[in-house]
Amino acid sequence: MRIDQFQRIIDETYGSRDAERGLERTFMWLVEEMGELARALRAEDHERKVEEFSDVLAWLTTTASLAGVDMAEAAARFAEGCPKCGRRPCACDRGRRGRS
C-alpha cells in the first residue's frame, strides 16, 4: 500500500471523529500511542510490536491530515536519502542526526 492510499483510508475511516476531537487532542492520542510502542519494544511479542507500530502510524497520519500535511509529501523529503547531506547512508556527524 502506498502512503497516500493509507492516508486516504485513515481519513475515510476516522476523519470525522478526529476532526471532532481536534488537532491538539488527536496529537495527545499519538503521544499516548508512542508510550505504548515504547513498552512493546521491550517485549518479546512480535505481534504486539506490529500492532503498536501500526497504531502509531495511523495516529501520526490522522494528525498530519488534521494539520493539512500530505504524508506522501512529508515522506518525499527523504526520497534522495538524508535531507541534510543528501547521502545514503547519512554522512552527517553522528552527534548531530541528519533528521533534525
N, C-alpha and C positions, 0 to 999 in steps of 0.2 A: 504494500500500500504506500502511495506517495504521501508526503506530509500535507499537501493541500487537500487530498482526499480525507485524511484523518481529521484535519481541522473542520472540514465541511460536515463530517459525520458527528463530531463532537458538538458543533453548533446546532445541527438539526436535533440531536438527542437532548442536549442540556441547555441550549442557548437562552430560551425564555426564562428558565429557572435561574440561570446565572445572572441574567440581566436584572431580574427582580432583586437578587441578593446584592448586586452591585460589585464594582471592581475591588474595593477595599476588603469586603468580607470574603469574596472569592479568593483573593490573594492570601488571606489568612488560612483558608482551607488548604491552599497549596503548601503553605509553610507547615501546617499540621501533617500533611502527607509526606513532606520531606523528613519529618521526625520519624514517621512510621517506616520510611525507607531506610533511615539510619539504623533503626532497630533490626530490620530484616537483613541488612548486610552483615550483622553479627551472627545471624542464624545460619544453620546448615541447609535449610529448606529452600531448594531452588524455586519451587512453585510460588512460595511466599515472596521471594525476591522479584520474580516476574510480575506478580500481582502489584507489588508496591511500585516498581518502575512504571508499569502501565498507568497506575493511578496518578503518579507524579506527572507523567507525560500528558495525561488528559487534563489535569488541573492547570498545568502550565499553558496548554493550548487554549483552554477556555479563558484563562486570564489574559492571554495575548489577544484573543478576539475582543474581549471587553475593552482592552486598551487600544483597539484599532490596529493591531500589528498582525500582518500576514506571516505565519510561521515559515512558509517557503522563502519569503524574502529574508527573514531572520537567519535561516539556515544557510542561505546563499552567501552570507558573509564569510563562511568557511569553505566555500567551493574551491578555492585555489590553495587551501592549506591555512596556515596561521595568518589571521588578518593583519598582524603587526609586521612580521618578517616575510610573509608570503611563501614560506617553505613548508615542506612535508618531509620528515618530521620538523617540528618547530625548532628554530635555531636561536630563539630568544634566550637571554640569560635565565637560567633555571630559577634564580631567586625572584625574577620578575616574570611571571607567567604571561605568555602572549595573549591569553584570553581576557586579560583585564581591560 
